[in-house]
Amino acid sequence: LYNENFKHGEYNLGSYKRGYNWLKRNGYLDNADELIFADDSCYAVKDLGTMVDKMSRTAKADFWGVTETTGRERHLQPYFFVVKKPIIKSNILSRFLNQTPVQNIKEANYRYEMITPVLKKAGYKWKTALPKLDNVVNRPKGLEPDPMYYPVTYTMTLSSPLLKRPTYHNGKFKEPYVKVLRYLKHTQPETYAEIKESIRHIRYKKPWRMNNAPKAYY
């Protein structure tokens, strides 16, 4: 186990780059079958091993993630994704991650979402562990929302092992986050306690400020 924790100013993509380069420099990728990329925007509310094992065995793809969405084009959401040996052995990740450092959050988010198109253009196939949001949520025609802002559907209905971490952007959530917290409080009290403690340290804008939050938080 190796850990680095410092501010580099390159957002999630910069962390991915540093982790990947360290692994490659120290020879850990030489015989790797899979490589997991995960950022800190989610809580792990269930064992990730079940999902990873299943996708490793059954997904006929070169890389996979948990959910997908449509922005500029259809892509998996890069908060958690796994690449397999063909991609690890190529230089495509190194070239992508070691581009000129991003200068601002808008550029970082754009490039972050380009991981799927870049790999797809190179001929690699991809899949997601959970179904498209269209198949499980009624939504206005033409609107393609971010799946992770439907915490009830993904955590309780589809048993996603990852729950989007609330931030000051909480207006994006389309389903009541507190409903998931109530669910976790009764089904996984230890996980609930850890999430509750984490939430206390997040600075909120109204109406999600902690001292105004529903009792379910506590």
Disulfide bonds with the S-S distance in Angstrom:
none
